[in-house]
Every structure is written in structure tokens, then in C-alpha cells.
Amino acid sequence: MSSPNQLSDYSYFIESGIGSIVASVANGQSAEIGIFGREGMSPTALILNAGSAPYSIFMQVAGNGFRIESVQLSHALSESYLIRNLLTRYVQTVSVQTAFTALANATQHIEERLARWILMCHDRTDGDTIGLTHDFLSIMLAVRRQSVTTALHVLEGKHMIEAERGLVRVRDRKGLQDFAGDTYGQAEREYQRLIGVNI
């Protein structure tokens, strides 16, 4: 969808699937700093009149949607207060999600962070089965694949999820929410407050 520090010719509004926002550094280390699905759009740099951003944006879980030329969206933003207001409110929710991702990374164990990401992906998926590979999860959490396997086993042992190759099935959403703690739910409540619907 979008490469670091490059202007995007299109803005994308997805209706299914999960988009991934990934920050990387020159030595190859990377971490997912945010996700979006049917509740949002990308890239948000256009909404802020910033042109580009220093991270990658791509579809991590396949889905459908539509795109609009960034020039056309830019014109719509300048001509319509309603569109501009709605999309800037959405950007605020992305900012809150990123802030609580940073907090989770700084204060929580990997198992709690994994529970949070599974909940965020579950919010953006129909049904309880989510296509999440170990590679994707390791990028999401900025850890080794072995650590992902261990964390998945912990959540399975608590009967919150079932995991098999490339798939995670949510069995106990309430249990995941309790386990993830307060880093999950803040961005989701901000979305409901500003946009008026649940993610």
C-alpha cells in the first residue's frame, strides 16, 4: 500500500482484512505500531497534510476494499468540513492506538501484549477465526518466533484461544480482555466517542 517516506498515489478504505503499519530501522529490525480494518483508512499522512510517513503500510490479512486517488481525497478534504472532521477524528483514534501500543510494549509481558493484539484483530474480523501466522505475530510483538509460540501456548493453556498453523481461534474473549488489561480498550473507546460506532 505505502512505502516509507514516499507519497502514496492512492488512499485505501478497506472493508475486510487487516492492514498493518510497521516501523523499521536500517539494521532490519521492525515492529508493528498499529493496525486498521473496516473502521479506517490509510495512509493517514494525507489527512494531516503531511504527504508521507516513515513507515510501511500493507495488508497483513487479505481482504477487500476500495481506493481513491490521493489528489481526489485531498480536494474532498479541502471542500468538505464533514469529511475532514470525520477523518481527522479517525486519525486521533490511530494516535491513541499507537500510544497504548507503546505503553503495552514498555510495561506488559509478551503474553498480555499478544492477548491485546488478538483482541484488536478479532475486532476487525467476522467470526472467531483469524488468519495470523507466527511471522506476523512476531512482527506485531517485535519478538522471536519461539517467543510467539510460547505465548500462544500460555493463552491456549488458559483456554482463551486455539492456535493452529496460520490460524488463531478466539474461545474466551472476556478472558482475553481481562488478561490484556487496560492497554486494550482505550483506543476502541476513543473510536466510539469520536466516530460514534464500535470498531
JOMO-V521836 format. One record per run of one state. SS is the DSSP state (~ for helix, > for strand, _ for the rest). FROM is the first residue (numbers start at 1). LEN is the number of residues. If there is no record, write none. Layout:
{{SS/FROM/LEN} {SS/FROM/LEN}}
This chain:
{{_/1/1} {>/2/1} {_/3/7} {>/10/5} {_/15/3} {>/18/7} {_/25/5} {>/30/7} {_/37/4} {>/41/2} {_/43/13} {>/56/6} {_/62/3} {>/65/5} {~/70/10} {_/80/1} {~/81/27} {_/108/2} {~/110/14} {_/124/5} {>/129/2} {_/131/3} {~/134/8} {_/142/3} {~/145/13} {_/158/3} {>/161/4} {_/165/2} {>/167/4} {_/171/2} {~/173/11} {_/184/2} {~/186/10} {_/196/4}}
